[in-house]
Amino acid sequence: MRSYSFFTILMLCVAIIVLDILAFYWLQSITQFISSSVLKIAIHTLFWLFTFGLVTAIILLKIRLDSMDPRRKHILISSLYGLTVSSFVPKLLFVIIISILYFLNYMFSETQSLIIVPLVGLLSGFIPFFFIVYGIFKSAYRFKVYHRKVRFKNLPKTFNGLKVVQLSDIHLGSFNYRYHVLAPVVEKINSLAPDYIFITGDLVNNYAWELRGWHNVFKQLKANYGKYAILGNHDYGDYSEWMTDDEKQDNFNQIKQFFKHIDFKLLLNSSEVLTHDNDNITLIGVENWGKPPFKQYGDLQEALKTVEDSSFKILLSHDPTHWSEEVLNQTNIDLTFSGHTHGMQAGFERKSFQWSPIQYNYKYWAGLYNEGEQYLYVNRGIGWLGFPGRLGMRPEITFLELICA
C-alpha cells in the first residue's frame, strides 16, 4: 500500500462505500422476507459495521505505514488485502447479477418479483466469497508437481533422462516463519530424486530477516548432482526504504549469503559447466532482467563470456520477458527457466486450456513454451505476495525430465 498515494487510498475507500450502498439496497430486498425485526436490524447493523471497520482500517494503515515495523507491516497489509478482496469482489458480483435479474424480471414478467430472484443474487455473492476464502486458507498450500518431459535433439546422451526440479517466487516473508508449511514441498521434491534443483528468484519479499530459521528447511532438499539459484526482483531490497546505501547492501549481502548456508550455488551473470562422464552441458544464471519499471541487473552477454563451446545450454532468468527480448532467436540457449508472474495467483486451468488475467500483460506466463528448438518454462511460484491466497492457480513445483530426441 505504501506505493499508493493517500488520494488513491481515499478513492479506494469511496469505491468500497459506494459499492456497499448498492449492495445494501439489494440486501434489503432479501431481508424483507425476514419476519423478525430484531434479526433484520442485526444483519443491517453488522453489514455497516464491517464496511466502516474495513474503511477505517485501510486509512489508519496508510497513515501509520511509514512508521510501522516492517515485520508487522507485511502481515497487516496482506491480511487487509485478503479481507478487502473477499469483501469487494463478492459484493460486486452480487450487485451486478441481482440488478440484471431484477431488470429481466421487470422487462419480461408481468408478475411481481419472487423470492427466487434475490436468493439467486445472494448465492452469486456467497459462492465467490467462499471460493476466495478457500483460496486463502487451503489453495495457497495445495502444492502441485507439474511434470513435463521435453525432448531435445542436441542433448548429450549421457544426460538423457536428466531430472530437474525448479522452485520460484517462494516469498518466505509471506509464510511468517511457519516452517512446517513448506515441509510437504521438501518431501515432494526429495521423493522425485532430482539430479538438479534450481531456484529462480524472489526468495524473499524484501528483507534478509525473513530468512531466519529457514535454512533448516532448505538444507533438507536433496539433489543428486547440484543445487543452483538466481535472484529475482524482490531479492535486491528495491521495494523498501533504507537509512543508508550500506544498510541496503548489507541486507543484500545477507540474502546472497543465505544461499551458501543452504548449499545452493548462486549464479550472478555467470555460468557453470555440468559434467556427466565425458559429456557436459552449460548452466547459465543471470541477475534479474525485466522491462521497466523492473530494473535490469541481468547481463546475459557477461554471463556468456565464460561459456565455452557446449552442445546444450540451460538459462536461469527470473523474468520470462527476458526470453523473448534477449534469448529467443538471438542465442543458441536451448532451455530457459523463469518465474516472476505467479500466474497472477488466479486463473483457470483445465487440461490443455489455461487462462489468467496475467496473460494480458505477459505473453509467457505459466508452463512450457517453445519457439522452434528453444524452450521456456515459467513456474507459477510457490509463495504469494499481496493477495494471501491462490484462486485456481496452485503453487508449483516444476519437474522436468530432459530426453534425447
N, C-alpha and C positions, 0 to 999 in steps of 0.2 A: 504493500500500500504506500510505502514511502516514496515511490516513484510517481505517484499521482498528486496533483495539486489539491489544495483544500477545496477549491471551487469544484473540481471533478468529483471529490468525495461528497460534497453537498448535492451535486446533481444526481449522484447515485442514490442518496437518501431521498431526494424528491421523487425519483422514479419508483423507489420502493413504496413510498406513501401513496402515490397516485395509483399504482397497481393495486395496493391493498384497499383503497377506496372502492375501486371497481370490483375487486373480489368480495368485499363486504356487501356491496349492493346485491350481488348474485347469491351470496351466502344467506341473505335474508329470505330469498325465495325458497330456500331449503328449510331454514329454521321456522318458517311459518307453519310447517306441518307438525312442529313440536307443541304438544298441548301444555307442557309445564313452563310457565313463565320464568320460574327460577332457573331452570336448565337453559332456557333460551338466553337469559341475561348473562349467565355464566359463560356460555360459548362466545357471545359477543364481547364480553369483557376480556376473556383470555386472548381473543383474536387481536384486540388493540394493544393489550399489554405486551404481547410478543412483538408486534410491529414497532412500538415506540422503544421497547427494550433493545431491539436489534439496531435501530437507527442511532440511539444514544451510544451504544457500544462502538459502532463504527466511527462516530465523530470523536468520542473520547480516545479511541485507539489512535486515530490520526493525530490528535493533539499531543498525545504522550509518546508517540512513536520514537522520536529522535532521542529522548532521554531514557528510553526503556532498555533494560538489559537484553542484549541480543539473544541470549539463550531462552528468555521468556517470550521475546518478540515473535519469533518464528512460530511457536506453538499457538500463541493467541491469534496471529494472523491466519494461520491455516484453519483453526477451529472456526473463526468467524467467517472465513471464506466458505467453508463447508456448510455452515448454518445459513449463510446468505443464498447460496446456490440451491440448497434443499428447500428453501422457502420461496425464492423468486420464481424458479422455473415451474414448479407445480402450479403456483397461483396464476402464472401467465397462461399456461395451457388450460387451466380451469376457466379463466375469463374468456379466452378465445373460443373454446369448444361450447361452453354453455351459451355464449352470445349467439353463435351460429345455430345452435339447436332451437333457441327461442325464436330467432328470426325465421327459420324454416317452418317452425310450428305456426307462427303468425301468418306467414305467406300462404301456406298450403292447407291449413286446418281451420275449420270453422268453429271447432270446439275450444274450450279453454285449455290451457296447458295442464297436462297430467303430471303426477309426481315423478314419472319416469324421466322427464327432461332434466330436472335439477339433480336427480340421482346419477344419471349418466354423466352430467357435468362434474359432479362431486368425485366420481370414480376417475375421471380424466385428470383430476388433480392428485388424488391419493396414489394412483398407480405409479406415476413418475417419482412421487415423494419416496415411496418405499424402495423403488429402484435405485434412487440416489443414496438412500440410507444403506442399502445393501452394498453399493459400490464403495462406500466409505468404510464400513465395518467388516466386509467379507472379501469383496472382489480385489481390493488393494493387496490382499495377501494370498490370493489364489495363483501362486507362481506356476507358470506353464513352460514346459520344454518344447520349443519349436525345432523339430528335427527335419533337416533337409540334406539330401545327397546331391552334390554338384560335381559334374564331370568336366574334366579339363584335358585337352589334347596334349598339352606340354608339361603336365605334372610328372616329375620323375617317378619311375615305377616303385622305387623304394618308399615313396610317400603315399602309395596307393592305400586308401582306407584311412588316411590321416583324420583323426578326430579332434575337432576344435570346439571349445566352449567359449562363448562370448557373454560377458556381462556389461551393462552400460547404464549410465544415469541412475546410480544407486542412491544418491542424495541421502547420505546417512543421517544428516541432521533431522530429517523428517521422521526418522524412527525413534528419536528421543531416547537413545540408549536402551531400547528394548531388544537386547541381543538375541533373545530366543526367537524373535520374528523371522530372522534370516537363517535359523537353523535348518529349516526344510530346504532352503536354497543350497546350502553346503551339502546336505545329504543327497539331493538330486544330482548335483554336479559330480560328486565323488562316485556315485553309482554308475555314471556314464563312462568312467575311466578315461578321461580325455588325455590326449597327447599334449595339448597346449591349452592354456586358459588365457583369454585376453579380456582386459577391462578397458573400455573405450570412452573414458571420460566422465566427468561430473560425479566424482566420488562423494563430494560434499556439496552443501548448498552455498557456503561462503567461507566458513571458518575451520581452522585446524582443530579447535577444541571439540568439534563434532565427532572427531575420530577416537576420542577417549574410550578405551576398553575394547574397541572393535578389532584390534589386532588378534585377540584371542579367537575371534570368529573366523577371520580371513586366513589365518595361518593353518586352519584345518583343510583348506582347499588343496587338493592333490592333483598334480598333472604328471604324466609320465616323463615329459622332456623339458617343460619350461612354462613359466608364467610371466606375462608381459602386460604393460599398461601404457596408456597415454593420458593426457589431460583434456578436460572439457572446459567450456567457457566459465563454468561456476567454480572451477578449481583455482582460479587466479585471484579471487577476492575482489574482483572488479565491481561487484554489486554491493559493496559495503563502504562506509566512510572510515578512514583511518586517520589517527592523530598525526602520524608521520609516514613517510615512504618506507622508513626502516621497519616500522610496525607491520606494514603490509607485506614487505619482503620476508620478514620473519615468519609470518603466517604461511606464506607460500612455501618457504623452505621446509617448514614442519610437515606440510601436506606431501611434498616430494619425499621427505624422509620416511614417511609412513609406509610408502611402497616398499622400501628396503626392509622395514620391520616385518612385512608380511610376505617377503620373498618374491615380490614381483619386480621385474626389471622395467624401469621407466624409460621409454624411448622419447627423447626430446629432439625432434628433427634429426633422427639418426636411424641406423639400420643394424640388423643382426643377421648373421648367416646361421641357418638351421641345417644341421648336417645329420644325415642318416646313411650309414655305411659310406659309400663313396659319392653319394649324391647330395646336393644341397639346394635349398630354396632360400629366398631372402625375405625377411620380415622388416618392414619399414614403418616407423611411427613418427607422426608429425604432431606438433602442438596444435592448439585449437585454431581452425581456419573457418571463418564464416563471413557471409555478406554483412555489411554494416546494417544495424549498429553493433553486430558482434565483431570483436577485434580479431585481427589476423596475426596471431603469433606463429602460426604454422609456416614452415618454409620447406616445401617439397623438394625444391632444387638442392637445397642444402643437405637434406636427408639422402638424396640420390647420389650425392658426391662420393659417398663411401660404398656405394653399391657396385660390386664387381659384376662381371657377366654372370647372369643367373637365368636359368630357363624358366623359372617361376617366381613371381613376386606377390607378396601379400602386403597390403597397406592398412594401417590403423589410423583413421582420421575421424574425429568426433562428429563433425557436421556433414551430412550427406550432400549438401550443396557443393562441397569441395570436389566430390567425384565428377560432377558434370562440368565444373568450372576449370579444373586443372588436371584431372586424371584421365577422363574418358576421351579417347581418340588423340590424346596428347602424350601419353606414356604407354609403356608396354606392361603396366601393372595388371595382373590377372584378376585379383580378388581384393576388394576393399570392405572393411568392417567399419560401420558407423552407428551412431545412436542419435541423441540430441532431441528428436521430435517427441518422444514418449507416446507416439501415436495419438497425441493430444490427450491421452488418458481417457478418451471417449471415442466410441465408434461402433461399427457393426462388422463382424467377420463371420462368414459362413462359407465353409469350403473354399472355393476359389474367389468368392466375392468379398471385397474389402471396401469399407467406406469410413471416412472420418473427416471432420471439418478441416483437419490439418492438411489434407491433400490439396486444398486451395491455396496453400502457402508453400508447401514443399512437394515437388514432383515425386521425389523418392522419400517415402515416409515410414514404411514398415514392410519388412520381409525381404525377399530376394528379387533382384532386378538384374537384367543383363542387356547389354548392347553389343552385338557381335560376340566376340570371345572374352569380353570384360564383364566382370560380375561385381555387384554391390549388394551387401546385406545390411539392412537397417534394423537394429534392435529396438524393441518397443520400450525398453527400460525396465528396471526392477523397482525403483522407488517412485516417488511422486513429489511434485512441487506445486505450490498454490493450492488447487483443489485437492483435499486429502483423501482421494479415492480414485477408483477406476470404473468407468461405465462401458462395459462391452469391450474393453481393451486390456486384457490380462497382462500382468507383469511377466517379463520374458527372460528365460534362459535359452540362449541360442545354442543349438548343437548341430554343427555342420560336419558332414563326412565328405572328404575330398577324394574323388575317384578318378582313376586314369581312364580316359575315353578310348 
